[in-house]
Amino acid sequence: MTKKKNACILSEYRTDKCASCTNLCQHRIALEGLDGRSGRLGSAGLPKDYRGITLANSPARESQAKNYAIFERYVETFSRGGDEPVKSLYLWSASPGTGKTTTAAALISEWSARDYLGALKRVEQPRQFSAYFLDINELQTQYNLATMTDDDEAMKRIGATIKRTQDAPFAVIDDIGVRSASEAFRAYVHAVINYRVTEGKPTVYTSNLPIEEMANVFDARLYDRIRDQCLPIHFEGKSKRGRR
């Protein structure tokens, strides 16, 4: 007998909560792969600790109940057609560990699930790549190491990451607003954001700075464009890291 699986991100969309499914469910495999780390969610670049998080099971849901009521309404807009673009979000708090990144990861899961199920409902082939998670701190570390060691192959991988973030129908850009970055690295981040804003692609930003501070981090023109297409949401409270 096939072993029962752990919770699937599609469980909230089924009346039986996937109780009758197994690890060999074709839809589970399509989204997460046989190993739980590949498939469409694997291509999204989510860090291991954030895989499988949805709005329903998010550890931040209770402490950010007011915000999660907004997110529940927000994900309903994911089914809009091209004439009604999905809005971007700017999740911020001065204190780290309030659930911003956890929530952003949950929104990637929600987008991926709805994108996949929506295609099936329309009798279309679901997209293999529909969302991407970009960790700015990790990318900056890779960039600094590559420039210090003149590693051309590493720079090519960084370029590929930039392109993947630009092309993703839905993206999370985690921890924007780094001020210690070089002008060259800042230009990479600027290029990603500018491209997505220009193309009207929904993006979830997380930051420890209020959105008004982006006028100092980026140029005024890009800040105005981010602000115009973005809903800022403040995460209140103190750090809850270590309680996940």
GUVOMI-259409 format. One record per residue (C-alpha): x negated, y, z negated; residue in one letter. Coordinates in steps of 0.2 Angstrom, whole numbers, plus 5000, padded with zeros to 4 digits. Example, Ala and Ser with C-alpha at 12.3 -4.5 7.8 and 13.67 -1.06 7.14 Angstrom:
493849784961A;493249954964S;
***
This chain:
500050005000M;499450175004T;498850284989K;499950424985K;499150594989K;498950754979N;500050904982A;500150965000C;500351145005I;501851095015L;502751024999S;503651194996E;504451185014Y;505251005011R;506750975001T;505950814993D;504250914990K;503350785000C;503850644988A;503950515002S;502350565010C;500650475009T;498850525013N;499150475031L;500550605034C;500150675051Q;500550845046H;499450835030R;498050775041I;498350915054A;498151045041L;496850975029E;496050825038G;495850655031L;494550715019D;495550865013G;494250975019R;494450985037S;495951015049G;496651185051R;496351235034L;494551175035G;494251295050S;494851435039A;493251435029G;494151435012L;492951404997P;493151234989K;493951304973D;495251394982Y;495951254994R;497651194991G;498251354982I;499951414987T;501051554980L;502051424970A;500551344961N;499351494960S;498551514943P;498851704945A;500751694947R;501251714929E;500051854925S;500451944941Q;502351904942A;502852074948K;501552074962N;502051894967Y;503851944969A;503152064983I;502151924990F;503651804991E;504451935002R;502851975012Y;502651795018V;504451795025E;503751925038T;502551795044F;503851725056S;504051895065R;503851905083G;502552015092G;503752165092D;503652175073E;501852165067P;501452095050V;500752225038K;499052205030S;498852205011L;497452285000Y;497352194983L;496252284971W;495852294952S;494452384943A;494252224933S;493652064941P;494451894938G;496251954939T;496851844953G;496551944969K;495451814978T;496551674972T;498051764979T;497251794995A;496851614997A;498651574993A;499151685007L;498051595019I;498851435015S;500551515017E;500151585034W;499351415040S;500851315034A;502151435042R;501151455058D;501051265060Y;502851225056L;503451375066G;502551305082A;503351135079L;505051215077K;504751295094R;504151135101V;502451205104E;500651145101Q;500151215084P;498551325085R;496951245079Q;496351405072F;497551525064S;496651605049A;494951645042Y;494251685025F;492751805025L;491751825009D;490751985011I;489551944996N;489151775004E;488851855021L;487751995014Q;486651865005T;486551765021Q;486151925031Y;484851985018N;483951825019L;483951815038A;483251985040T;481851955027M;481351795036T;481651845054D;482851695056D;483551715073D;484651565071E;485351625055A;485751795063M;486651695077K;487751605064R;488151775056I;488651845073G;489751685075A;490551715058T;490951905063I;491751845079K;492751715070R;493451845058T;493851965072Q;494751835082D;495751755068A;497651785069P;497651815050F;496151845039A;495551885022V;494151995019I;493551965001D;492752094991D;492552245003I;491752404997G;490052354994V;488952504992R;487252424990S;487252365008A;486152425021S;486852535035E;486552385047A;487552265037F;488852395034R;489052415052A;489452235054Y;490852245041V;491452405050H;491552315066A;492652175059V;493852295051I;493952415066N;494252275078Y;495652195068R;496452365064V;496352405083T;497152245088E;498552255074G;498052095066K;498652065048P;497152065036T;497152045017V;495752145009Y;495252114991T;494152244981S;493652314964N;493952494971L;495552584974P;495952604993I;495552794992E;493752744989E;493652665006M;493452845013A;491752845004N;491252675009V;491752685028F;492052835039D;493652945037A;494352885053R;494252695049L;494952735031Y;496452825038D;496752675050R;496652545036I;497752655025R;499052675038D;499352485041Q;499052425024C;500052405008L;498952434992P;499452314977I;498652344960H;498152184950F;498352234931E;497552144916G;495852084911K;494851944919S;495551764917K;494051674925R;493751514916G;495551484914R;495951404931R;
***
